[in-house]
Amino acid sequence: MKSFFDTNVLVYLFDADSPDKRGKARALFQKHAEAGDILLSTQVLQEFYVAVTRKLARPLDAGVAAEAVSSFAELPMVQIDSKLIVAAVHRSRKHQLSFWDALVVQAAIEGHASTLYSEDMQHGQTLDGLKVVNPFS
């Protein structure tokens, strides 16, 4: 079973100002890295780079962020394409999700993930067999 990691969980891997969440994110990521079941999307990589270089109270150096993106890019990846975008638009309307959250959900489903780790969506919610888990709750 694959586990999809949303951007916010990856950002906490590097957020020195949130030590509790950082510890939880690192333990969760390590556990799934060892199991070899991590799934990401190209959207998550893009959002991660912007978030860690611009939105953290103490942003990462661009070189460090680029290295992290390169490492994440070696993991199994769902490519965001026009078909996935159209499906996310429909999912957004059907489930009243923001478009960006719907795109994450759609990528996780397309990648055959069983779990979506995200702080941004309703913990315990199930969407077409995909369970949303907030690892920080």
N, C-alpha and C positions, 0 to 999 in steps of 0.2 A: 504494500500500500504506500502510495506516495504522499508526501506532506508538502503543501505549497506554503511558502513563506511570503507574507506581504511585506511591503517596503518598511513599515514602521518597526517590525521585528528586527530586520537587518540593521536599521539605523541605530537601534538600542545596543547592538553589538559594539558600537563605537562611541556611545554617548556617556562621557565621563561625568556628566551632571546628573545622571539617573543611575546610581550604582546598583540599586536593587533590581531594576528592570534590566540593566546591563548584565548582571549575573544570571538572571533567569533566561535572558535571550541567548547568552553564551552556552549555558548548560543545555538548553533545548536544541540549539544549532549543532553542538558537538554530538549530542545523542543521535540526531538524525543524519549527520554527516557520517558517523560510524556505521549506521545502518544502510547508508547509501540510498536514502529515499527522499532527498530534498529535490523540490521542483521550484523553479523560478520562471519569470517571464521577462521579456525584453522591456516591458513597461516598468517592472519593478527595478531593473537595473538603472534605467533612466531616472526614475524618481529618487532612488537611493543616492546617486551622485549629486543631484541638486540638493537634496535634504541635508546630506552631511557636509557639503561645502558652503551652504548658504543659510540653513535654517537652525542649526544647532547653536546654542549659546557660545560654545567654543568650537567653531567649525574645524573640520579636518583640513589639513594641507591638501591641495588639489592632487599632488603626486601620490599621497597615501590613499586618497579616495580612488584614484585611477587604478592603483594596485589592487584595492579591494574589489572594484568592478571587474578587473581582469580575472581575479580568482573566482568570483561568483559566476562569471561567464563560462567557466569550465564545467559548471554543474548542468544537469538536464534543464533544458530551456524551452518554454513555449514561445514561439514567435508570434508577435502581434501582426495580424494581416487584416485585410479588408473584410473577410468573412467573419473573423472573430469580432471585429468592431461592430459590424451589423448585428451579430448575435447579442453583443453586450448592450446595444441600444434597446433591443427588444427586452432583454432581461431587466434593464434599468426601469423601463416603463412597467413591466409586469410585477416586479417585486419592490418597486419604489426605492431603488438604490440609486446613489449618485452614479453617474456614468462611469467614473474611474473605479469605484468599488465593483460595479457590474463587470467591468473589463477584467479585474482581478479574479472575480468569481468565475467568469467564463473561461479564462485561461486555465484556472485550476481544474475545472471540469473537463476541458478539452485535453488537458494533460493527464487525465485519469487519477487525479489526487482524491484521496478520501477525506483529508483534513486540510483546512485552511487556517493557518495561524495568523491572526490579525487582531489588532487592538481597536480597529475602526468599525467593526461590525458587531451585530448582536451575538453575544456568546451563546453557544448551544444551538443556534439557528441551523437548519439543514436546508440546503438548496439543491435539488436534484441529486441527492445522495452525498453531497459535500457538506461536511460538518464544520462550522465555524467555531474556532476555539481561541479565546483570548488568553494567552499564556500568562498574563499579568493579573488576572482577576482572582 
